[in-house]
Amino acid sequence: MARATGWTPEELAWVFKDQKEVSAREVEVLSALLHASPGEIANRCGISTPVTEQPLSAAAQIEHLQKRVVALEAHVAALEAALRSR
């Protein structure tokens, strides 16, 4: 999740402790990554988190998916590296 949003692991921990503001873009990224509605992500990140009310454009959806693919590829590479080091 940290890679997908551009956060450090420490910043991700702050979100879970409700000590970091989450932007609308980050809510959208987390929503796509976790297959949850932006409203649910915003609710779990704190009441002051902004949520985009308008649906994403096709270009924004493509960008979203591209970021998700990058995050998944990085995760797979990390898993492969961990398996090789065993």
PDB file as gemmi writes it, atoms N, CA and C in Angstrom:
CRYST1    1.000    1.000    1.000  90.00  90.00  90.00 P 1                      
ATOM      1  N   MET A   1       0.835  -1.189   0.000  1.00  0.00           N  
ATOM      2  CA  MET A   1       0.000   0.000   0.000  1.00  0.00           C  
ATOM      3  C   MET A   1       0.876   1.249   0.000  1.00  0.00           C  
ATOM      4  N   ALA A   2       1.982   1.184   0.739  1.00  0.00           N  
ATOM      5  CA  ALA A   2       2.861   2.356   0.806  1.00  0.00           C  
ATOM      6  C   ALA A   2       3.419   2.690  -0.575  1.00  0.00           C  
ATOM      7  N   ARG A   3       3.853   1.660  -1.302  1.00  0.00           N  
ATOM      8  CA  ARG A   3       4.411   1.902  -2.641  1.00  0.00           C  
ATOM      9  C   ARG A   3       3.369   2.500  -3.576  1.00  0.00           C  
ATOM     10  N   ALA A   4       2.167   1.980  -3.537  1.00  0.00           N  
ATOM     11  CA  ALA A   4       1.116   2.448  -4.446  1.00  0.00           C  
ATOM     12  C   ALA A   4       0.774   3.912  -4.227  1.00  0.00           C  
ATOM     13  N   THR A   5       0.862   4.358  -2.978  1.00  0.00           N  
ATOM     14  CA  THR A   5       0.511   5.747  -2.663  1.00  0.00           C  
ATOM     15  C   THR A   5       1.720   6.680  -2.636  1.00  0.00           C  
ATOM     16  N   GLY A   6       2.912   6.078  -2.654  1.00  0.00           N  
ATOM     17  CA  GLY A   6       4.122   6.892  -2.584  1.00  0.00           C  
ATOM     18  C   GLY A   6       4.525   7.246  -1.161  1.00  0.00           C  
ATOM     19  N   TRP A   7       3.981   6.519  -0.189  1.00  0.00           N  
ATOM     20  CA  TRP A   7       4.300   6.762   1.212  1.00  0.00           C  
ATOM     21  C   TRP A   7       5.482   5.899   1.636  1.00  0.00           C  
ATOM     22  N   THR A   8       6.100   6.290   2.720  1.00  0.00           N  
ATOM     23  CA  THR A   8       7.077   5.433   3.375  1.00  0.00           C  
ATOM     24  C   THR A   8       6.293   4.471   4.257  1.00  0.00           C  
ATOM     25  N   PRO A   9       6.906   3.372   4.681  1.00  0.00           N  
ATOM     26  CA  PRO A   9       6.209   2.475   5.616  1.00  0.00           C  
ATOM     27  C   PRO A   9       5.779   3.207   6.898  1.00  0.00           C  
ATOM     28  N   GLU A  10       6.593   4.155   7.329  1.00  0.00           N  
ATOM     29  CA  GLU A  10       6.243   4.917   8.530  1.00  0.00           C  
ATOM     30  C   GLU A  10       4.975   5.752   8.291  1.00  0.00           C  
ATOM     31  N   GLU A  11       4.878   6.381   7.122  1.00  0.00           N  
ATOM     32  CA  GLU A  11       3.681   7.173   6.807  1.00  0.00           C  
ATOM     33  C   GLU A  11       2.444   6.291   6.759  1.00  0.00           C  
ATOM     34  N   LEU A  12       2.583   5.075   6.217  1.00  0.00           N  
ATOM     35  CA  LEU A  12       1.458   4.149   6.190  1.00  0.00           C  
ATOM     36  C   LEU A  12       1.009   3.821   7.613  1.00  0.00           C  
ATOM     37  N   ALA A  13       1.963   3.610   8.488  1.00  0.00           N  
ATOM     38  CA  ALA A  13       1.618   3.346   9.896  1.00  0.00           C  
ATOM     39  C   ALA A  13       0.873   4.530  10.499  1.00  0.00           C  
ATOM     40  N   TRP A  14       1.274   5.746  10.125  1.00  0.00           N  
ATOM     41  CA  TRP A  14       0.589   6.945  10.639  1.00  0.00           C  
ATOM     42  C   TRP A  14      -0.872   6.967  10.200  1.00  0.00           C  
ATOM     43  N   VAL A  15      -1.147   6.509   8.982  1.00  0.00           N  
ATOM     44  CA  VAL A  15      -2.533   6.487   8.496  1.00  0.00           C  
ATOM     45  C   VAL A  15      -3.363   5.566   9.384  1.00  0.00           C  
ATOM     46  N   PHE A  16      -2.815   4.389   9.708  1.00  0.00           N  
ATOM     47  CA  PHE A  16      -3.546   3.445  10.552  1.00  0.00           C  
ATOM     48  C   PHE A  16      -3.748   3.986  11.962  1.00  0.00           C  
ATOM     49  N   LYS A  17      -2.887   4.894  12.387  1.00  0.00           N  
ATOM     50  CA  LYS A  17      -3.021   5.502  13.712  1.00  0.00           C  
ATOM     51  C   LYS A  17      -3.798   6.810  13.655  1.00  0.00           C  
ATOM     52  N   ASP A  18      -4.330   7.128  12.465  1.00  0.00           N  
ATOM     53  CA  ASP A  18      -5.078   8.366  12.249  1.00  0.00           C  
ATOM     54  C   ASP A  18      -4.222   9.590  12.558  1.00  0.00           C  
ATOM     55  N   GLN A  19      -2.942   9.533  12.176  1.00  0.00           N  
ATOM     56  CA  GLN A  19      -2.021  10.641  12.403  1.00  0.00           C  
ATOM     57  C   GLN A  19      -1.528  11.254  11.098  1.00  0.00           C  
ATOM     58  N   LYS A  20      -2.109  10.859   9.968  1.00  0.00           N  
ATOM     59  CA  LYS A  20      -1.705  11.400   8.674  1.00  0.00           C  
ATOM     60  C   LYS A  20      -2.938  11.692   7.843  1.00  0.00           C  
ATOM     61  N   GLU A  21      -2.960  12.880   7.276  1.00  0.00           N  
ATOM     62  CA  GLU A  21      -4.029  13.227   6.348  1.00  0.00           C  
ATOM     63  C   GLU A  21      -3.856  12.438   5.058  1.00  0.00           C  
ATOM     64  N   VAL A  22      -4.950  12.024   4.462  1.00  0.00           N  
ATOM     65  CA  VAL A  22      -4.925  11.269   3.217  1.00  0.00           C  
ATOM     66  C   VAL A  22      -5.609  12.112   2.156  1.00  0.00           C  
ATOM     67  N   SER A  23      -4.922  12.323   1.033  1.00  0.00           N  
ATOM     68  CA  SER A  23      -5.475  13.156  -0.038  1.00  0.00           C  
ATOM     69  C   SER A  23      -6.527  12.386  -0.826  1.00  0.00           C  
ATOM     70  N   ALA A  24      -7.291  13.107  -1.616  1.00  0.00           N  
ATOM     71  CA  ALA A  24      -8.314  12.475  -2.454  1.00  0.00           C  
ATOM     72  C   ALA A  24      -7.670  11.499  -3.428  1.00  0.00           C  
ATOM     73  N   ARG A  25      -6.505  11.855  -3.973  1.00  0.00           N  
ATOM     74  CA  ARG A  25      -5.805  10.963  -4.911  1.00  0.00           C  
ATOM     75  C   ARG A  25      -5.388   9.681  -4.195  1.00  0.00           C  
ATOM     76  N   GLU A  26      -4.894   9.813  -2.977  1.00  0.00           N  
ATOM     77  CA  GLU A  26      -4.482   8.641  -2.205  1.00  0.00           C  
ATOM     78  C   GLU A  26      -5.677   7.756  -1.853  1.00  0.00           C  
ATOM     79  N   VAL A  27      -6.817   8.376  -1.565  1.00  0.00           N  
ATOM     80  CA  VAL A  27      -8.043   7.615  -1.310  1.00  0.00           C  
ATOM     81  C   VAL A  27      -8.401   6.816  -2.553  1.00  0.00           C  
ATOM     82  N   GLU A  28      -8.292   7.426  -3.725  1.00  0.00           N  
ATOM     83  CA  GLU A  28      -8.617   6.727  -4.970  1.00  0.00           C  
ATOM     84  C   GLU A  28      -7.659   5.567  -5.213  1.00  0.00           C  
ATOM     85  N   VAL A  29      -6.376   5.773  -4.969  1.00  0.00           N  
ATOM     86  CA  VAL A  29      -5.387   4.712  -5.152  1.00  0.00           C  
ATOM     87  C   VAL A  29      -5.682   3.549  -4.214  1.00  0.00           C  
ATOM     88  N   LEU A  30      -5.917   3.849  -2.947  1.00  0.00           N  
ATOM     89  CA  LEU A  30      -6.228   2.801  -1.977  1.00  0.00           C  
ATOM     90  C   LEU A  30      -7.532   2.088  -2.323  1.00  0.00           C  
ATOM     91  N   SER A  31      -8.495   2.850  -2.819  1.00  0.00           N  
ATOM     92  CA  SER A  31      -9.771   2.274  -3.208  1.00  0.00           C  
ATOM     93  C   SER A  31      -9.577   1.232  -4.306  1.00  0.00           C  
ATOM     94  N   ALA A  32      -8.779   1.568  -5.313  1.00  0.00           N  
ATOM     95  CA  ALA A  32      -8.528   0.630  -6.414  1.00  0.00           C  
ATOM     96  C   ALA A  32      -7.710  -0.561  -5.925  1.00  0.00           C  
ATOM     97  N   LEU A  33      -6.721  -0.301  -5.121  1.00  0.00           N  
ATOM     98  CA  LEU A  33      -5.828  -1.352  -4.633  1.00  0.00           C  
ATOM     99  C   LEU A  33      -6.557  -2.353  -3.744  1.00  0.00           C  
ATOM    100  N   LEU A  34      -7.445  -1.851  -2.899  1.00  0.00           N  
ATOM    101  CA  LEU A  34      -8.135  -2.699  -1.930  1.00  0.00           C  
ATOM    102  C   LEU A  34      -9.532  -3.138  -2.379  1.00  0.00           C  
ATOM    103  N   HIS A  35      -9.930  -2.724  -3.589  1.00  0.00           N  
ATOM    104  CA  HIS A  35     -11.259  -3.061  -4.118  1.00  0.00           C  
ATOM    105  C   HIS A  35     -12.363  -2.636  -3.151  1.00  0.00           C  
ATOM    106  N   ALA A  36     -12.243  -1.423  -2.656  1.00  0.00           N  
ATOM    107  CA  ALA A  36     -13.238  -0.866  -1.741  1.00  0.00           C  
ATOM    108  C   ALA A  36     -13.694   0.478  -2.289  1.00  0.00           C  
ATOM    109  N   SER A  37     -14.824   0.932  -1.857  1.00  0.00           N  
ATOM    110  CA  SER A  37     -15.331   2.221  -2.336  1.00  0.00           C  
ATOM    111  C   SER A  37     -14.488   3.354  -1.734  1.00  0.00           C  
ATOM    112  N   PRO A  38     -14.379   4.464  -2.465  1.00  0.00           N  
ATOM    113  CA  PRO A  38     -13.666   5.611  -1.901  1.00  0.00           C  
ATOM    114  C   PRO A  38     -14.268   6.061  -0.574  1.00  0.00           C  
ATOM    115  N   GLY A  39     -15.582   5.947  -0.446  1.00  0.00           N  
ATOM    116  CA  GLY A  39     -16.242   6.333   0.800  1.00  0.00           C  
ATOM    117  C   GLY A  39     -15.793   5.478   1.973  1.00  0.00           C  
ATOM    118  N   GLU A  40     -15.661   4.167   1.739  1.00  0.00           N  
ATOM    119  CA  GLU A  40     -15.215   3.282   2.819  1.00  0.00           C  
ATOM    120  C   GLU A  40     -13.772   3.590   3.205  1.00  0.00           C  
ATOM    121  N   ILE A  41     -12.918   3.821   2.194  1.00  0.00           N  
ATOM    122  CA  ILE A  41     -11.518   4.158   2.465  1.00  0.00           C  
ATOM    123  C   ILE A  41     -11.463   5.458   3.268  1.00  0.00           C  
ATOM    124  N   ALA A  42     -12.199   6.465   2.827  1.00  0.00           N  
ATOM    125  CA  ALA A  42     -12.205   7.748   3.526  1.00  0.00           C  
ATOM    126  C   ALA A  42     -12.700   7.594   4.956  1.00  0.00           C  
ATOM    127  N   ASN A  43     -13.746   6.804   5.127  1.00  0.00           N  
ATOM    128  CA  ASN A  43     -14.298   6.586   6.463  1.00  0.00           C  
ATOM    129  C   ASN A  43     -13.267   5.948   7.387  1.00  0.00           C  
ATOM    130  N   ARG A  44     -12.514   4.995   6.870  1.00  0.00           N  
ATOM    131  CA  ARG A  44     -11.527   4.300   7.690  1.00  0.00           C  
ATOM    132  C   ARG A  44     -10.261   5.132   7.905  1.00  0.00           C  
ATOM    133  N   CYS A  45     -10.047   6.132   7.024  1.00  0.00           N  
ATOM    134  CA  CYS A  45      -8.865   7.002   7.167  1.00  0.00           C  
ATOM    135  C   CYS A  45      -9.149   8.228   8.030  1.00  0.00           C  
ATOM    136  N   GLY A  46     -10.367   8.448   8.378  1.00  0.00           N  
ATOM    137  CA  GLY A  46     -10.711   9.605   9.206  1.00  0.00           C  
ATOM    138  C   GLY A  46     -11.731  10.490   8.529  1.00  0.00           C  
ATOM    139  N   ILE A  47     -12.498  11.180   9.309  1.00  0.00           N  
ATOM    140  CA  ILE A  47     -13.636  11.938   8.811  1.00  0.00           C  
ATOM    141  C   ILE A  47     -13.267  13.114   7.916  1.00  0.00           C  
ATOM    142  N   SER A  48     -12.064  13.672   8.116  1.00  0.00           N  
ATOM    143  CA  SER A  48     -11.693  14.864   7.341  1.00  0.00           C  
ATOM    144  C   SER A  48     -11.059  14.533   5.996  1.00  0.00           C  
ATOM    145  N   THR A  49     -10.985  13.243   5.647  1.00  0.00           N  
ATOM    146  CA  THR A  49     -10.375  12.847   4.387  1.00  0.00           C  
ATOM    147  C   THR A  49     -11.287  13.219   3.227  1.00  0.00           C  
ATOM    148  N   PRO A  50     -10.769  13.955   2.236  1.00  0.00           N  
ATOM    149  CA  PRO A  50     -11.588  14.327   1.093  1.00  0.00           C  
ATOM    150  C   PRO A  50     -11.828  13.139   0.166  1.00  0.00           C  
ATOM    151  N   VAL A  51     -13.007  13.108  -0.413  1.00  0.00           N  
ATOM    152  CA  VAL A  51     -13.348  12.057  -1.364  1.00  0.00           C  
ATOM    153  C   VAL A  51     -13.853  12.720  -2.627  1.00  0.00           C  
ATOM    154  N   THR A  52     -13.367  12.259  -3.765  1.00  0.00           N  
ATOM    155  CA  THR A  52     -13.836  12.755  -5.045  1.00  0.00           C  
ATOM    156  C   THR A  52     -15.251  12.250  -5.270  1.00  0.00           C  
ATOM    157  N   GLU A  53     -16.173  13.158  -5.509  1.00  0.00           N  
ATOM    158  CA  GLU A  53     -17.562  12.773  -5.705  1.00  0.00           C  
ATOM    159  C   GLU A  53     -17.841  12.362  -7.151  1.00  0.00           C  
ATOM    160  N   GLN A  54     -17.066  12.907  -8.090  1.00  0.00           N  
ATOM    161  CA  GLN A  54     -17.298  12.614  -9.495  1.00  0.00           C  
ATOM    162  C   GLN A  54     -16.609  11.311  -9.869  1.00  0.00           C  
ATOM    163  N   PRO A  55     -17.214  10.543 -10.791  1.00  0.00           N  
ATOM    164  CA  PRO A  55     -16.554   9.326 -11.236  1.00  0.00           C  
ATOM    165  C   PRO A  55     -15.271   9.673 -11.993  1.00  0.00           C  
ATOM    166  N   LEU A  56     -14.328   8.761 -11.965  1.00  0.00           N  
ATOM    167  CA  LEU A  56     -13.063   8.987 -12.656  1.00  0.00           C  
ATOM    168  C   LEU A  56     -13.260   8.934 -14.164  1.00  0.00           C  
ATOM    169  N   SER A  57     -12.516   9.775 -14.861  1.00  0.00           N  
ATOM    170  CA  SER A  57     -12.546   9.741 -16.324  1.00  0.00           C  
ATOM    171  C   SER A  57     -11.826   8.486 -16.797  1.00  0.00           C  
ATOM    172  N   ALA A  58     -11.979   8.155 -18.074  1.00  0.00           N  
ATOM    173  CA  ALA A  58     -11.301   6.984 -18.628  1.00  0.00           C  
ATOM    174  C   ALA A  58      -9.790   7.125 -18.476  1.00  0.00           C  
ATOM    175  N   ALA A  59      -9.269   8.318 -18.723  1.00  0.00           N  
ATOM    176  CA  ALA A  59      -7.825   8.542 -18.596  1.00  0.00           C  
ATOM    177  C   ALA A  59      -7.370   8.351 -17.150  1.00  0.00           C  
ATOM    178  N   ALA A  60      -8.158   8.823 -16.200  1.00  0.00           N  
ATOM    179  CA  ALA A  60      -7.809   8.662 -14.792  1.00  0.00           C  
ATOM    180  C   ALA A  60      -7.885   7.197 -14.379  1.00  0.00           C  
ATOM    181  N   GLN A  61      -8.873   6.477 -14.913  1.00  0.00           N  
ATOM    182  CA  GLN A  61      -8.978   5.051 -14.613  1.00  0.00           C  
ATOM    183  C   GLN A  61      -7.773   4.290 -15.152  1.00  0.00           C  
ATOM    184  N   ILE A  62      -7.337   4.642 -16.360  1.00  0.00           N  
ATOM    185  CA  ILE A  62      -6.162   4.001 -16.955  1.00  0.00           C  
ATOM    186  C   ILE A  62      -4.926   4.302 -16.116  1.00  0.00           C  
ATOM    187  N   GLU A  63      -4.772   5.556 -15.710  1.00  0.00           N  
ATOM    188  CA  GLU A  63      -3.626   5.927 -14.871  1.00  0.00           C  
ATOM    189  C   GLU A  63      -3.656   5.152 -13.555  1.00  0.00           C  
ATOM    190  N   HIS A  64      -4.845   5.032 -13.006  1.00  0.00           N  
ATOM    191  CA  HIS A  64      -5.036   4.274 -11.765  1.00  0.00           C  
ATOM    192  C   HIS A  64      -4.584   2.834 -11.927  1.00  0.00           C  
ATOM    193  N   LEU A  65      -5.030   2.222 -13.019  1.00  0.00           N  
ATOM    194  CA  LEU A  65      -4.684   0.830 -13.281  1.00  0.00           C  
ATOM    195  C   LEU A  65      -3.190   0.670 -13.545  1.00  0.00           C  
ATOM    196  N   GLN A  66      -2.598   1.632 -14.240  1.00  0.00           N  
ATOM    197  CA  GLN A  66      -1.159   1.569 -14.497  1.00  0.00           C  
ATOM    198  C   GLN A  66      -0.376   1.627 -13.191  1.00  0.00           C  
ATOM    199  N   LYS A  67      -0.791   2.493 -12.279  1.00  0.00           N  
ATOM    200  CA  LYS A  67      -0.122   2.575 -10.973  1.00  0.00           C  
ATOM    201  C   LYS A  67      -0.295   1.281 -10.202  1.00  0.00           C  
ATOM    202  N   ARG A  68      -1.451   0.696 -10.328  1.00  0.00           N  
ATOM    203  CA  ARG A  68      -1.709  -0.562  -9.645  1.00  0.00           C  
ATOM    204  C   ARG A  68      -0.830  -1.680 -10.187  1.00  0.00           C  
ATOM    205  N   VAL A  69      -0.674  -1.712 -11.518  1.00  0.00           N  
ATOM    206  CA  VAL A  69       0.191  -2.712 -12.142  1.00  0.00           C  
ATOM    207  C   VAL A  69       1.626  -2.532 -11.669  1.00  0.00           C  
ATOM    208  N   VAL A  70       2.089  -1.287 -11.611  1.00  0.00           N  
ATOM    209  CA  VAL A  70       3.448  -1.012 -11.136  1.00  0.00           C  
ATOM    210  C   VAL A  70       3.618  -1.512  -9.706  1.00  0.00           C  
ATOM    211  N   ALA A  71       2.640  -1.238  -8.864  1.00  0.00           N  
ATOM    212  CA  ALA A  71       2.708  -1.683  -7.476  1.00  0.00           C  
ATOM    213  C   ALA A  71       2.711  -3.208  -7.388  1.00  0.00           C  
ATOM    214  N   LEU A  72       1.881  -3.860  -8.194  1.00  0.00           N  
ATOM    215  CA  LEU A  72       1.834  -5.319  -8.179  1.00  0.00           C  
ATOM    216  C   LEU A  72       3.132  -5.919  -8.703  1.00  0.00           C  
ATOM    217  N   GLU A  73       3.695  -5.324  -9.757  1.00  0.00           N  
ATOM    218  CA  GLU A  73       4.967  -5.812 -10.284  1.00  0.00           C  
ATOM    219  C   GLU A  73       6.073  -5.683  -9.240  1.00  0.00           C  
ATOM    220  N   ALA A  74       6.086  -4.579  -8.513  1.00  0.00           N  
ATOM    221  CA  ALA A  74       7.083  -4.387  -7.465  1.00  0.00           C  
ATOM    222  C   ALA A  74       6.899  -5.425  -6.361  1.00  0.00           C  
ATOM    223  N   HIS A  75       5.661  -5.708  -6.035  1.00  0.00           N  
ATOM    224  CA  HIS A  75       5.383  -6.705  -5.003  1.00  0.00           C  
ATOM    225  C   HIS A  75       5.841  -8.097  -5.451  1.00  0.00           C  
ATOM    226  N   VAL A  76       5.555  -8.443  -6.692  1.00  0.00           N  
ATOM    227  CA  VAL A  76       5.974  -9.739  -7.229  1.00  0.00           C  
ATOM    228  C   VAL A  76       7.504  -9.818  -7.250  1.00  0.00           C  
ATOM    229  N   ALA A  77       8.166  -8.761  -7.666  1.00  0.00           N  
ATOM    230  CA  ALA A  77       9.641  -8.746  -7.701  1.00  0.00           C  
ATOM    231  C   ALA A  77      10.202  -8.942  -6.304  1.00  0.00           C  
ATOM    232  N   ALA A  78       9.603  -8.298  -5.314  1.00  0.00           N  
ATOM    233  CA  ALA A  78      10.060  -8.456  -3.931  1.00  0.00           C  
ATOM    234  C   ALA A  78       9.853  -9.885  -3.445  1.00  0.00           C  
ATOM    235  N   LEU A  79       8.728 -10.476  -3.794  1.00  0.00           N  
ATOM    236  CA  LEU A  79       8.462 -11.864  -3.407  1.00  0.00           C  
ATOM    237  C   LEU A  79       9.456 -12.802  -4.074  1.00  0.00           C  
ATOM    238  N   GLU A  80       9.730 -12.588  -5.372  1.00  0.00           N  
ATOM    239  CA  GLU A  80      10.698 -13.417  -6.088  1.00  0.00           C  
ATOM    240  C   GLU A  80      12.088 -13.291  -5.464  1.00  0.00           C  
ATOM    241  N   ALA A  81      12.475 -12.073  -5.126  1.00  0.00           N  
ATOM    242  CA  ALA A  81      13.787 -11.860  -4.500  1.00  0.00           C  
ATOM    243  C   ALA A  81      13.863 -12.572  -3.152  1.00  0.00           C  
ATOM    244  N   ALA A  82      12.788 -12.505  -2.393  1.00  0.00           N  
ATOM    245  CA  ALA A  82      12.759 -13.178  -1.102  1.00  0.00           C  
ATOM    246  C   ALA A  82      12.867 -14.693  -1.262  1.00  0.00           C  
ATOM    247  N   LEU A  83      12.212 -15.233  -2.266  1.00  0.00           N  
ATOM    248  CA  LEU A  83      12.273 -16.676  -2.508  1.00  0.00           C  
ATOM    249  C   LEU A  83      13.677 -17.102  -2.958  1.00  0.00           C  
ATOM    250  N   ARG A  84      14.317 -16.277  -3.773  1.00  0.00           N  
ATOM    251  CA  ARG A  84      15.666 -16.590  -4.249  1.00  0.00           C  
ATOM    252  C   ARG A  84      16.686 -16.554  -3.120  1.00  0.00           C  
ATOM    253  N   SER A  85      16.443 -15.718  -2.130  1.00  0.00           N  
ATOM    254  CA  SER A  85      17.414 -15.568  -1.043  1.00  0.00           C  
ATOM    255  C   SER A  85      17.289 -16.658   0.024  1.00  0.00           C  
ATOM    256  N   ARG A  86      16.310 -17.519  -0.120  1.00  0.00           N  
ATOM    257  CA  ARG A  86      16.108 -18.603   0.862  1.00  0.00           C  
ATOM    258  C   ARG A  86      17.137 -19.665   0.719  1.00  0.00           C  
TER     259      ARG A  86                                                      
END                                                                             
